[in-house]
Amino acid sequence: MGRIKTIARRSFLVGSAAILGGVAFGTYMYKRDVENPLTAGLAEGEVTFNPFVKIDADGVTLITPRADVGQGAYSVQAHLIAEELDIDLETVRIDPGPPSAAYYNGVVAVEGMPVAATSETLMARTGRGAADVVGKLMGLQITGGSSTVPDMYERLRTAGAMARETLIAAAAEQTGVSADQLRTQNGAVVLPDGTQLAYTDLAATAAQTPVVEEVALRDPATWRTLGKPHQRTDIVAKSTGTQEYGIDIRMDGMVHATTRTNPAIGGGITGFNATEAEAMRGVQAVLEISGGIAVVADNTWRAFQAANAVECDWGPSPYIGDTAKQFEEVAASFIEDRQDSRFKDEGEIEETLDTAEDVLEAEYRIPYLAHAPLEPMSVVVKLGEGRLDIWTGTQIPRFVQDGAAAVAGLESGQVHVHVLMSGGSFGRRLEDDYVRQAVEIAMQLPDIPVKMVWTREEDMTHDFPRPLAMSRARGAVADGAVRAFDLSIAAPSVAESSLARLGQPAMGPDVAIVAGAWDQPFAIPHYRVTGYRVPAMVPVSSWRSVGASGNGFLHESFMDDLCHAAGVDPMAERLRLCSHDLSRAVLEEVAKMSDWGSDLGPKRGRGLAFTLAFGVPTAQVVEVSDTPDGIRIDKVFVAAEVGRVLDPVNFEAQLSGGVIWGLGHAMNCELTYEGGMAQQDNYHAFEGMRLHQTPQIEVRGLENGDEIRGVGEPGVPPAAPALGNAIFAATGQRIRELPFAKTVDFV
């Protein structure tokens, strides 16, 4: 009992600290305008109206501060501004901008709070509002949690509208025509006689015009591009191979480096012999860095070869270094002292299970998973006198700035981070470890731009993976219905691990341990979800859809187990239990799309899963065939509620990509450790879904809700359980451990 009180207080502190920050001691700081970073160094004739729009005689620049890691973030941000600014994106420059508190994320912190997306209680509404307080006070410039669109939807449109109205005011000042007789069109203010004044020609006057702050946003019914299929701003470059990513950057006088650190995580280095490496062609230096060595050469390939030739004496890993023992630690964590949360506790679960005629018990396991982005960690760093420049793709530019400054012994303002397009991330670029390494190298090579690239093997074996987890579930059914659902989940804490590396405290329970499980919209009479925190093992981090990525499998597989035990149709039972209108509509839609209930014929099966994650109810139906050579995934149907679809093409791409990502990892992927070392070091051992295995995917977006949501992550959580439930339907075999390939073959 004492433990539960402690947890409740921790939960309260998480919410109340943020709320108090806004309404009490932090009110002044919260309400104070954040300085516009674009005003620094503004040249003659340039004008900026807010942190997102800058105009000079040469053109218009739109700032898109959320990182683009392949999800189209630059494009959607630019479209949000351009819709209100009334300008063609082919005529503008798009720039991610500098690190700045002005680009704080006011939504991402919600995912760290025990606030269910379906809850409309005063505490829930206050908690959501407090997220903006936390984001602004901390200047959290973070890309993650499918928060780009919900966070930026009104801010960027408002920024565009402010620029538009200020340019109209400038045109009125310049021409003497009343502002109410002016309108805008394709990057120009139009006078009553049809004369067009380009925005660029108005820049000088606009620089002397007070910014119009009270603006009305355009009615979505009048939108020119938003809500309609439009071309992503990066699609031509990415389709033609001309897109420049971080790894492509080149500079005069640049040297090439790579690093090699102890493959036994955290083991450090006790000595090394670089004699052979130093004699190799093109090698310029072998340097010691924290935990290992760096090789500097005249190209990346030679640096790779020389790094492998260095004889290193490694220390032992301080962590539990074997996967079997790691799972033993997880299994030992279902105890009161390690209970971390119990956000869902409805009905009388213990009494119901004690008196039930039959209690269904099941245990599920999910493995560590690597981020494995196609572009491995890379960065260019140049350290001059009192100035450090960094070029890289990152989701956390301000943390990179602070971390690099700490390593170099500089003030944060002396560090200039230039954010570049990323070749994938899935959460990996929420870390700055590789940048710190490069700064260490640059400190030994001042005034020289150092391009540091990791090998694929270094990248995968030194990842901060998604944590492994285990669930123990108990449930009861009666009279053809699910009556009791008791799910316990044990996992290491992502927040504890990753925030510590960023020098931030992790307060209260880690919601990620139970995300996508405790907050599901089902009115089961006796319903409990408990999180247990496993003591830290290998360092872990956020992975695409974070806690919900695995918890969807843990929750929805057991739901299917219970439906089968009750002898009821899993779709009908979820619909009966569903307590949230928007979620029920999603289930009804996917049932309609998949013709749920129709006969698929022999050796075929259809599996359903539903997960509400990041505020997005998402349902998937997977159809499979049990062939003589293995399981074939035939078709996937997806329905999701997002409030408003801003680009139908990218919407479909994001959800389809989430399905492929979720299915591929569920089929084949795991990261295992032996002696503290990751055993999978490249794609041949961490194989996603092959092209010929990719099913036909049908996606439908619902727009019934008032809240606009992001879709980069919600497509992932239902994929694995929908596949597992489909395999069960086709074969009668219930698989409770991922990846599925440990149990069945796929064709």
C-alpha positions in Angstrom: 0.0 0.0 0.0 2.8 2.3 0.9 4.3 1.8 -2.6 1.0 2.8 -4.3 0.9 6.0 -2.3 4.5 6.8 -3.4 3.6 6.2 -7.0 0.5 8.4 -6.8 2.6 11.2 -5.3 5.2 10.8 -8.0 2.5 11.1 -10.7 1.1 14.2 -9.0 4.5 15.8 -8.9 5.1 15.2 -12.6 1.9 17.1 -13.5 2.0 19.7 -10.7 5.5 20.7 -11.3 4.7 21.6 -14.9 1.4 23.3 -14.0 2.9 25.3 -11.2 5.6 26.4 -13.7 2.8 28.1 -15.6 0.5 29.5 -12.9 2.9 30.4 -10.1 6.6 31.0 -10.1 7.0 30.7 -13.8 4.2 32.8 -15.1 6.4 35.7 -16.1 8.9 33.5 -17.8 6.1 31.6 -19.6 4.3 34.6 -20.9 7.5 36.4 -21.9 8.1 36.4 -25.7 11.1 34.2 -26.8 13.6 36.2 -28.7 13.4 35.7 -32.5 16.7 34.2 -33.5 16.4 35.5 -37.1 16.9 39.1 -35.9 20.6 38.3 -35.1 22.7 39.3 -38.1 19.8 40.6 -40.1 21.3 42.4 -43.1 20.2 45.7 -44.6 17.0 45.2 -46.5 16.1 42.0 -44.8 13.0 41.7 -42.7 11.7 39.0 -40.3 8.2 39.0 -38.8 8.6 36.1 -36.4 11.0 33.1 -36.0 9.6 31.4 -39.1 9.6 33.9 -42.0 12.5 36.0 -43.4 12.4 38.1 -46.6 15.1 39.9 -48.5 15.5 41.2 -52.0 16.5 37.8 -53.2 13.6 35.8 -51.9 11.5 34.4 -49.0 12.9 32.0 -46.5 10.7 29.7 -44.4 12.0 28.2 -41.2 11.1 24.6 -40.6 12.7 23.7 -37.3 11.4 20.2 -36.8 14.0 17.7 -38.1 13.3 15.8 -41.3 14.2 12.2 -40.8 12.3 11.0 -43.8 8.8 11.7 -42.6 8.3 14.8 -44.7 8.6 17.3 -41.8 10.2 20.1 -43.8 7.5 19.8 -46.4 4.5 19.9 -44.1 5.9 22.7 -42.0 6.6 24.8 -45.2 3.1 24.1 -46.5 1.5 25.3 -43.2 3.3 28.6 -43.5 2.8 29.0 -47.2 -0.9 28.4 -47.1 -1.4 31.5 -45.0 1.4 33.5 -46.6 -0.1 32.8 -50.0 3.2 31.8 -51.7 4.3 29.1 -54.0 6.8 26.8 -52.3 8.8 26.4 -55.5 9.8 30.1 -55.1 11.0 30.0 -51.5 14.0 28.8 -49.6 13.4 26.2 -46.8 15.8 26.2 -43.9 15.7 24.4 -40.6 16.9 27.5 -38.7 19.4 27.7 -35.9 19.0 26.1 -32.5 16.7 28.3 -30.5 14.3 28.2 -27.6 11.9 29.9 -30.0 11.4 26.6 -31.7 10.4 24.7 -28.5 8.0 21.8 -28.8 4.9 22.4 -26.7 3.3 19.0 -27.4 6.0 16.3 -27.0 6.0 16.4 -23.2 2.4 15.2 -23.2 3.7 11.7 -24.0 5.7 11.7 -20.8 2.6 12.5 -18.6 0.1 9.9 -17.4 -2.7 11.6 -19.4 -4.9 9.4 -21.5 -5.8 10.9 -24.9 -9.4 10.0 -24.3 -9.7 11.7 -21.0 -11.4 15.1 -20.7 -11.1 15.5 -17.0 -9.9 18.8 -15.6 -6.6 17.2 -14.6 -6.2 15.8 -18.1 -6.9 19.1 -19.8 -4.6 20.9 -17.4 -1.9 18.4 -18.0 -2.0 18.8 -21.7 -1.9 22.6 -21.3 1.1 22.2 -19.0 3.1 20.5 -21.8 3.3 23.8 -23.6 4.6 25.4 -20.3 7.3 22.7 -19.9 8.3 23.0 -23.6 8.6 26.7 -23.5 10.3 27.1 -20.2 12.9 24.5 -21.1 13.2 25.5 -24.7 12.7 21.9 -25.8 13.6 21.9 -29.5 12.9 18.3 -30.1 11.5 16.3 -33.0 9.7 13.2 -31.8 6.5 11.6 -30.6 4.6 12.4 -33.8 4.3 15.9 -32.4 5.4 18.1 -35.4 1.9 18.6 -36.9 -0.1 18.9 -33.6 2.5 21.3 -32.2 3.1 23.4 -35.3 -0.4 23.4 -36.9 -1.5 26.7 -35.6 1.9 28.3 -34.8 3.1 28.0 -38.4 -0.2 29.1 -39.9 -0.2 32.1 -37.6 3.4 32.9 -38.5 2.4 32.9 -42.2 -0.7 35.0 -41.6 1.3 37.6 -39.6 3.8 37.9 -42.4 1.0 38.2 -45.0 -0.9 40.9 -43.1 2.3 42.8 -42.3 3.2 42.8 -46.0 -0.2 44.1 -46.9 0.3 46.9 -44.3 3.7 47.7 -45.9 2.1 47.8 -49.4 -0.6 50.2 -48.0 2.2 52.4 -46.6 4.2 52.3 -49.8 1.2 52.9 -52.2 -1.2 54.9 -50.2 -4.0 52.4 -51.0 -6.1 51.3 -48.0 -5.1 47.9 -46.7 -8.7 46.6 -46.9 -8.5 47.0 -50.7 -5.4 44.8 -51.0 -5.1 41.1 -51.3 -2.3 38.6 -51.7 -1.6 36.1 -54.5 1.4 33.8 -55.1 4.0 35.8 -53.3 2.7 39.3 -54.1 0.3 41.9 -52.8 -2.3 42.7 -55.4 -3.6 46.3 -55.8 -7.2 47.0 -56.9 -6.0 47.7 -60.5 -4.3 44.3 -60.7 -0.7 45.6 -60.1 1.3 43.1 -58.2 4.0 44.0 -55.6 6.3 41.1 -55.0 7.0 40.3 -51.3 10.7 40.8 -52.0 10.1 44.3 -53.3 8.2 45.1 -50.1 10.9 43.8 -47.8 12.6 47.2 -47.1 9.2 48.9 -46.3 8.1 45.9 -44.3 11.2 46.2 -42.2 9.9 49.6 -41.0 6.3 48.4 -40.6 5.0 47.2 -37.2 4.3 43.5 -37.3 0.6 42.8 -37.4 0.0 40.3 -34.6 -3.8 40.1 -34.5 -4.6 37.9 -37.5 -7.3 35.7 -38.6 -6.4 32.2 -40.0 -8.0 31.2 -43.3 -11.0 28.9 -43.3 -9.8 25.4 -44.3 -12.6 25.4 -46.9 -10.5 28.0 -48.8 -7.2 26.2 -48.6 -5.2 25.9 -51.8 -2.9 23.0 -51.0 -3.4 21.8 -47.4 -5.9 18.9 -47.3 -5.2 18.0 -50.9 -2.5 15.8 -52.5 0.6 17.9 -53.0 4.2 17.2 -53.9 6.6 17.0 -51.0 9.3 19.6 -51.3 12.1 17.0 -51.1 10.5 14.4 -53.4 12.3 15.3 -56.6 15.8 15.3 -54.9 15.1 12.1 -53.2 13.7 10.5 -56.3 16.7 11.5 -58.4 19.4 10.7 -55.9 20.4 14.4 -55.6 19.3 15.0 -52.1 22.2 15.9 -49.9 22.2 14.3 -46.5 24.5 14.9 -43.6 26.8 12.2 -44.7 27.2 13.8 -48.1 28.7 17.1 -46.9 32.2 18.1 -48.2 34.5 21.0 -47.4 37.8 22.2 -48.5 40.6 20.9 -46.4 38.4 18.4 -44.7 39.9 15.2 -43.2 38.0 12.0 -42.7 37.7 10.1 -39.5 36.0 7.2 -37.9 35.9 5.8 -34.4 36.1 2.4 -32.8 35.0 1.9 -29.3 34.7 -1.1 -27.0 32.1 -3.5 -28.5 31.3 -4.5 -25.0 29.1 -1.6 -24.1 30.6 0.9 -21.6 33.8 -1.3 -21.2 36.3 1.4 -22.1 39.8 1.0 -23.4 42.9 0.1 -21.4 45.5 0.4 -24.2 46.1 0.1 -27.9 48.8 -0.5 -30.5 48.4 1.5 -33.7 51.7 0.6 -35.4 50.1 -1.3 -38.3 47.3 1.2 -38.8 49.6 4.2 -38.8 51.6 2.7 -41.6 48.6 2.3 -43.9 48.1 4.4 -46.9 46.3 7.7 -46.3 46.3 7.4 -42.5 47.1 10.7 -40.8 46.6 10.0 -37.1 45.4 7.5 -34.6 43.9 9.3 -31.6 42.6 8.2 -28.3 39.1 9.3 -27.4 36.7 8.4 -24.6 36.1 4.6 -24.7 38.2 3.9 -27.8 40.2 5.3 -30.7 39.7 7.5 -33.7 41.5 7.2 -37.0 42.0 10.2 -39.2 42.7 9.6 -42.9 42.4 11.1 -46.4 39.1 9.3 -47.0 36.5 7.5 -45.1 37.3 4.0 -46.5 40.9 4.2 -45.5 39.9 5.4 -42.0 37.6 2.3 -41.8 40.4 -0.1 -42.8 42.9 1.4 -40.4 40.5 1.4 -37.5 40.1 -2.3 -37.8 43.9 -2.7 -37.8 44.4 -1.0 -34.4 45.0 -3.6 -31.7 42.8 -2.5 -28.8 42.7 -3.8 -25.2 39.1 -3.5 -24.1 37.8 -3.5 -20.6 34.8 -5.6 -19.5 31.3 -4.2 -19.8 29.7 -3.1 -16.6 26.3 -4.2 -17.7 24.4 -7.5 -17.6 25.8 -8.6 -20.9 24.0 -11.7 -22.0 20.4 -11.7 -23.3 19.4 -14.8 -21.4 20.5 -13.2 -18.1 18.9 -9.9 -19.1 15.5 -11.6 -19.5 16.1 -13.3 -16.1 16.4 -9.8 -14.6 13.2 -8.8 -16.4 11.4 -11.8 -15.1 12.6 -11.1 -11.6 11.1 -7.5 -11.7 7.4 -8.3 -11.2 7.7 -7.5 -7.5 6.3 -4.7 -5.3 9.7 -2.9 -4.9 10.0 -2.5 -8.6 6.4 -1.4 -9.3 6.6 1.8 -11.3 3.0 2.7 -12.2 -0.6 1.6 -12.1 -2.4 4.2 -14.1 -5.3 1.8 -15.0 -7.0 0.1 -12.1 -10.7 -0.3 -12.6 -13.2 -2.8 -11.0 -12.2 -5.6 -8.6 -9.5 -7.4 -10.5 -8.2 -9.6 -7.7 -11.6 -10.7 -6.4 -12.8 -11.4 -9.9 -9.8 -13.6 -10.8 -9.9 -15.3 -7.4 -13.5 -16.4 -8.0 -13.4 -17.1 -11.8 -13.9 -20.7 -12.9 -11.0 -20.4 -15.3 -8.2 -17.9 -15.3 -6.2 -17.5 -18.6 -2.6 -16.7 -18.0 0.0 -15.9 -20.6 3.5 -14.5 -20.8 4.8 -12.5 -23.8 8.3 -11.3 -24.7 9.7 -8.6 -27.0 13.4 -8.2 -27.8 15.8 -5.3 -28.0 15.6 -3.6 -31.4 18.2 -1.4 -33.2 17.3 1.8 -34.9 19.4 0.9 -37.9 19.0 4.0 -40.0 20.3 3.8 -43.6 22.5 6.7 -43.0 24.8 5.7 -40.1 25.9 8.4 -37.5 28.0 11.0 -39.2 28.9 14.6 -38.5 31.3 17.3 -39.6 32.9 19.4 -36.8 35.3 22.3 -37.1 36.8 23.9 -34.0 38.3 27.4 -34.4 39.3 30.0 -31.9 36.3 30.5 -29.6 33.9 29.0 -32.2 32.7 25.4 -32.8 30.7 24.6 -36.0 28.7 21.3 -36.3 27.0 20.0 -39.4 24.7 17.0 -38.8 21.2 15.6 -39.0 19.8 15.7 -35.5 16.4 15.7 -33.7 17.8 17.7 -30.7 19.9 20.6 -31.9 19.9 22.5 -28.6 21.0 19.5 -26.7 23.7 18.9 -29.3 24.8 22.5 -28.9 25.0 22.2 -25.1 26.7 18.8 -25.1 29.4 19.9 -27.6 30.0 23.0 -25.7 30.6 21.0 -22.5 33.1 18.7 -24.3 35.0 21.7 -25.9 34.9 23.9 -22.8 32.9 26.6 -24.6 29.7 28.5 -23.9 26.7 27.2 -25.8 26.5 30.4 -27.8 29.9 29.7 -29.2 28.6 26.5 -30.8 26.8 26.7 -34.1 24.8 23.7 -35.1 23.8 23.5 -38.8 21.0 20.9 -39.1 21.0 18.8 -42.2 18.6 16.3 -43.8 18.8 12.9 -42.2 18.8 9.5 -43.9 16.5 7.9 -41.3 16.5 7.9 -37.6 13.5 6.3 -35.9 14.7 7.9 -32.7 18.5 7.4 -33.1 19.1 11.0 -33.6 17.7 11.9 -30.2 21.3 11.1 -29.0 24.4 13.2 -29.3 27.1 10.6 -28.5 28.6 10.6 -32.0 28.9 14.4 -32.0 30.7 14.4 -28.7 33.2 11.9 -30.2 33.8 14.1 -33.2 34.3 17.2 -30.9 37.0 15.2 -29.1 38.7 14.6 -32.4 38.4 18.2 -33.5 40.0 19.4 -30.3 43.1 17.5 -31.3 42.9 18.9 -34.9 42.0 22.6 -34.4 40.9 24.7 -37.5 40.5 21.6 -39.6 37.0 20.4 -40.6 36.7 16.8 -39.5 34.1 14.5 -41.1 33.4 11.6 -38.8 31.5 8.6 -40.1 30.7 5.4 -38.3 30.8 2.1 -40.0 27.5 0.2 -40.2 28.9 -2.2 -37.6 29.9 0.5 -35.2 26.5 2.1 -35.6 24.5 -1.0 -34.9 26.5 -2.4 -32.1 26.7 0.9 -30.3 23.1 1.8 -30.7 20.8 2.7 -27.8 18.1 0.1 -28.6 14.5 -0.1 -27.8 14.4 -2.0 -24.5 13.4 -5.6 -24.3 10.2 -6.3 -22.2 8.1 -9.0 -20.8 4.4 -9.1 -19.9 2.5 -11.4 -17.6 -1.2 -11.4 -18.2 -4.2 -12.9 -16.4 -7.8 -12.7 -17.5 -11.2 -14.2 -17.2 -14.2 -14.5 -19.5 -17.8 -15.3 -18.7 -21.0 -15.6 -20.8 -19.2 -15.0 -24.0 -17.5 -11.8 -23.0 -14.2 -10.5 -21.6 -14.7 -9.8 -17.9 -11.2 -9.3 -16.5 -7.9 -8.1 -18.0 -4.8 -7.8 -15.8 -1.6 -6.9 -17.7 1.8 -6.5 -16.0 4.7 -5.2 -18.0 8.3 -5.1 -17.0 10.9 -3.2 -18.9 13.9 -0.9 -18.4 13.1 2.8 -18.4 13.8 4.7 -21.6 13.3 8.1 -19.8 15.8 7.2 -17.0 18.4 6.1 -19.5 18.1 8.7 -22.2 17.5 11.8 -20.1 20.5 10.9 -18.0 22.7 11.1 -21.1 21.3 14.6 -21.8 21.9 15.8 -18.3 18.2 16.0 -17.5 16.3 14.5 -14.5 13.7 11.7 -15.0 11.0 12.4 -12.5 8.1 10.1 -11.6 7.0 6.9 -13.3 8.1 6.2 -16.8 4.9 6.2 -18.8 6.6 4.6 -21.8 6.8 1.3 -19.9 3.0 1.0 -20.2 2.2 3.4 -23.1 -0.2 1.9 -25.6 -1.5 -0.5 -22.9 -2.8 1.4 -19.9 -4.6 4.1 -21.9 -6.7 1.9 -24.3 -10.4 2.9 -24.7 -12.0 -0.4 -23.5 -14.6 -0.6 -20.8 -13.6 -4.0 -19.4 -15.4 -4.4 -16.1 -12.2 -5.4 -14.2 -9.2 -3.9 -16.0 -5.7 -3.3 -14.6 -2.3 -2.4 -16.2 0.8 -2.3 -14.0 4.3 -1.2 -15.0 7.4 -2.6 -13.4 10.8 -0.8 -13.9 13.7 -3.2 -14.6 17.0 -1.9 -13.2 19.2 -0.4 -15.9 21.0 -2.8 -18.1 22.5 -1.8 -21.5 21.6 1.9 -22.2 18.3 2.2 -24.1 16.5 4.9 -26.0 13.3 5.9 -27.9 12.6 3.8 -30.9 9.8 4.5 -33.4 6.5 4.8 -31.4 8.6 4.2 -28.2 6.7 2.2 -25.5 3.7 1.6 -27.6 5.8 -0.1 -30.3 6.0 -3.3 -28.2 3.1 -2.8 -25.8 0.7 -2.9 -28.7 1.8 -6.5 -29.1 1.6 -7.3 -25.4 -1.9 -5.8 -25.0 -3.6 -6.8 -28.2 -2.2 -10.4 -28.3 -3.7 -11.0 -24.9 -7.0 -9.4 -25.9 -7.1 -11.8 -28.8 -6.3 -14.7 -26.4 -9.3 -13.7 -24.2 -11.7 -13.3 -27.1 -10.8 -16.8 -28.3 -11.3 -18.1 -24.8 -14.7 -16.4 -24.6 -15.6 -17.8 -28.0 -16.4 -14.4 -29.4 -15.4 -12.6 -32.6 -12.5 -10.3 -31.7 -13.9 -7.4 -33.8 -17.3 -7.7 -32.3 -15.9 -7.9 -28.7 -13.7 -4.9 -29.2 -16.6 -2.9 -30.6 -18.8 -4.0 -27.6 -16.1 -2.9 -25.1 -15.0 0.3 -26.9 -15.8 3.4 -24.8 -14.5 6.0 -27.2 -16.6 7.1 -30.2 -13.6 8.0 -32.4 -12.0 4.7 -31.7 -15.2 2.8 -32.4 -15.5 4.5 -35.8 -11.9 3.4 -36.6 -12.8 -0.2 -35.8 -16.0 0.0 -37.8 -14.1 1.4 -40.7 -11.4 -1.3 -40.8 -14.1 -3.9 -40.5 -15.8 -2.5 -43.5 -12.5 -2.2 -45.5 -11.4 -5.7 -44.8 -14.9 -7.3 -45.2 -14.4 -8.6 -41.7 -16.3 -11.8 -41.1 -16.2 -13.0 -44.7 -14.8 -16.5 -45.4 -11.2 -16.4 -46.6 -11.0 -20.1 -47.4 -8.8 -22.9 -46.0 -5.4 -22.2 -44.5 -6.0 -18.5 -44.4 -6.4 -16.2 -41.5 -7.3 -12.7 -40.6 -6.0 -10.9 -37.5 -7.2 -7.6 -35.9 -5.3 -5.3 -33.6 -6.1 -1.8 -32.3 -3.8 0.6 -30.5 -4.4 4.2 -29.4 -1.0 5.8 -29.4 0.1 9.4 -29.7 -3.6 10.3 -29.6 -4.3 8.4 -32.8 -6.7 5.4 -32.7 -5.4 3.0 -35.3 -6.8 -0.4 -36.3 -5.2 -2.9 -38.6 -6.4 -6.1 -40.1 -3.7 -8.5 -41.5 -4.6 -11.3 -43.8 -2.2 -14.3 -44.1 -1.9 -17.6 -45.9 -0.4 -20.8 -44.4 1.6 -22.1 -47.4 3.7 -25.2 -47.6 6.8 -23.0 -47.4 5.6 -20.7 -44.6 3.4 -17.8 -43.7 2.7 -15.3 -46.5 1.3 -11.9 -45.6 -1.3 -11.1 -48.2 -2.9 -7.9 -47.4 -3.2 -5.2 -44.6 -6.0 -2.8 -44.0 -5.4 0.3 -41.9 -7.8 2.9 -40.5 -6.7 5.8 -38.3 -8.4 8.9 -36.8 -6.2 12.0 -37.1 -8.6 15.0 -37.0 -7.5 16.4 -40.3 -5.4 14.9 -43.1 -3.1 17.6 -44.4 -1.6 15.6 -47.3 -3.4 12.4 -48.3 -0.3 11.1 -50.2 2.1 11.5 -47.3 -0.6 10.3 -44.9 -0.8 7.0 -46.8 3.0 6.8 -47.0 3.5 7.4 -43.3 1.0 4.7 -42.3 2.0 2.2 -44.9 5.7 2.8 -43.8 4.7 2.2 -40.2 3.0 -1.1 -41.2 6.1 -2.3 -43.1 8.4 -1.2 -40.3 6.2 -2.9 -37.7 5.7 -6.1 -39.6 9.4 -6.4 -40.7 10.7 -6.1 -37.2 8.0 -8.4 -35.8 8.9 -11.0 -38.4 12.7 -11.0 -38.2 14.5 -8.6 -35.9 16.1 -8.8 -32.5 19.2 -7.4 -31.0 20.8 -9.9 -28.6 23.9 -9.5 -26.4 26.7 -11.8 -25.4 29.5 -10.6 -23.1 28.1 -7.1 -23.3 28.4 -7.1 -27.1 25.5 -6.8 -29.6 25.6 -9.9 -31.8 23.9 -8.4 -34.8 26.2 -5.9 -36.5 24.7 -5.3 -39.9 21.5 -5.8 -42.0 22.3 -9.4 -42.9 21.7 -10.3 -39.2 18.9 -7.7 -38.7 16.7 -8.3 -41.7 13.6 -6.3 -42.3 10.8 -7.2 -44.7 11.9 -8.0 -48.2 10.3 -6.4 -51.2 8.6 -9.6 -52.3 7.2 -10.1 -48.8 5.5 -6.7 -48.8 1.7 -7.0 -48.8 -0.8 -4.9 -50.5 -1.7 -2.1 -48.0 -4.9 -0.2 -48.0 -5.1 3.0 -45.8 -8.0 5.2 -44.8 -7.9 8.3 -42.7 -10.8 9.5 -40.6 -11.4 13.1 -39.7 -14.1 13.0 -37.1 -12.1 14.4 -34.2 -11.4 18.0 -33.2 -7.7 17.5 -32.5 -5.2 17.3 -35.3 -2.6 14.5 -34.8 0.7 13.2 -36.3 1.0 9.9 -38.1 4.7 9.1 -38.2 4.4 6.6 -35.3 0.9 5.3 -34.8 1.1 2.9 -37.8 3.7 0.7 -36.0 2.1 -0.6 -32.7 -0.9 -2.6 -34.2 1.2 -4.3 -36.9 2.9 -7.1 -34.8 -0.2 -8.2 -32.9 -2.4 -8.1 -36.0 0.1 -10.4 -37.7 0.3 -12.7 -34.7 -3.5 -12.8 -34.4 -3.7 -13.6 -38.1 -1.2 -16.5 -37.8 -3.3 -17.8 -34.9 -6.4 -17.6 -37.1 -4.7 -19.4 -40.0 -2.8 -22.1 -38.1 -4.1 -22.3 -34.5 -0.6 -21.5 -33.3 -0.4 -18.7 -30.8 3.1 -17.1 -30.8 3.9 -15.1 -27.7 7.5 -14.1 -28.4 9.0 -11.8 -31.0 10.4 -12.1 -33.6 7.9 -14.5 -35.1 10.7 -16.0 -37.3 12.0 -17.9 -34.3 8.8 -20.0 -34.5 7.5 -19.9 -38.1 8.9 -19.3 -41.6 7.8 -16.5 -43.8 7.7 -16.6 -47.6 
